[in-house]
Amino acid sequence: MAKTIFGNHASVIVSRKDRDSICKFYCGVLGGTITKAEEERDFILLGENYIVFLYGDVPDVSDFARTARTMWMELKSDKVEEMGKRILEFGVRKLEVPDPHLYFQAPGGQCWRLVGIDEDLSFYEGGGEGPNVAKIKDGAAKGFKK
């Protein structure tokens, strides 16, 4: 069978109105670098990974709007508490997920989980009990609100 791995390049189409807050968050809070800025897109390097934000005329959905099919992404930090504080001070939407990690929705709508770089995450890989799936499904149905 052919070998397949996740790549280190991602792109997402977001509303033009979110450009300033996206750049402030991904660069100012998370420490990314804009490697190239064009009229319709920004290339942001975060660690060894690139996220390209394509700015377009997409619907403005100000409330949490995720479906069960949405992929959630993971951010790793060597200083989780410090980074979590910076993320929340920026004003992102914290998601009340029944899991010990910080889950949040970043400017542009992307959903993230913040974990430690050297943290044992084997329960997300099927080892151990892991998070309570029933509670997570219930939280998703309620929009991960308190």
Stockholm file with secondary structure:
# STOCKHOLM 1.0

chainA/1-146         MAKTIFGNHASVIVSRKDRDSICKFYCGVLGGTITKAEEERDFILLGENYIVFLYGDVPDVSDFARTARTMWMELKSDKVEEMGKRILEFGVRKLEVPDPHLYFQAPGGQCWRLVGIDEDLSFYEGGGEGPNVAKIKDGAAKGFKK
#=GR chainA/1-146 SS CCCCCCCSEEEEEEEGGGHHHHHIIIIIITCCEEEEECSSEEEEEETTEEEEEEEECCCCCCSCCCCTTCCCEEEEESSHHHHHHHHHHHTCEEECCSSSSEEEECTTSCEEEEEETTCCCGGGGTCSCCSCHHHHHHHHHTTSCC
#=GC SS_cons         CCCCCCCSEEEEEEEGGGHHHHHIIIIIITCCEEEEECSSEEEEEETTEEEEEEEECCCCCCSCCCCTTCCCEEEEESSHHHHHHHHHHHTCEEECCSSSSEEEECTTSCEEEEEETTCCCGGGGTCSCCSCHHHHHHHHHTTSCC
//
